[in-house]
Amino acid sequence: MKRLLYLINHENNMVNIKIRPQKVSDAKRFYDILNNDNFIYFGVDLKSVEDERKYLRKNAKKRKDNFEYNYAIILDKKVVGACGIKIDQHSPYIGEIGYFVDENHWGKGIATKSVELLEKIAFNKLKLKRTEILMNPKNTASEKVAIKHGYKKEGLMKKKVLVLGKYHDALLYAKIKS
């Protein structure tokens, strides 16, 4: 697959952002990012790096089955996060966009540009008609990313996300391909 590249200007420095399909070798980096104590929004239940490796080994089949398209976010040749599109299996014209970024890179526009790249894949390559972003209602940074891209708030979904045995509410933002 062709690598996607986007240049962002942050504090007058040009920075290369790339996304590429995730690799099993990304497991340790993803594990470290997701297990940061400050990463509190819809955390994941990873008990070990091996858990992450098991998840990553499933990516090729998920892509082949048109279930998920997962990417590593690369900044200056280093993995700084991940992003992806999960296809709704009951409505295969809808995809849910998700992303996470290392705390050291929060507020630099990386999630915003990653969503832009994912939208190109979703609408142009996968021919989706609708993309959605679910977020923790307390995650104002994620809400800003959605709004910057023209997503419209559709409401609060009660007990939508199950994490670590607890159900959480989620805001739903959506964008329709025009």
Secondary structure, 3 states (H helix, E strand, C coil): CCCEEEEEEECCEEEEEEEEECCHHHHHHHHHHHCCCCCCCCCCCCCCHHHHHHHHHCHHHHHHCCCEEEEEEEECCEEEEEEEEEECCCCCCEEEEEEEECHHHCCCCHHHHHHHHHHHHHHHHCCCCEEEEEECCCCHHHHHHHHHCCCEEEEEEEEEEEECCEEEEEEEEEEECC
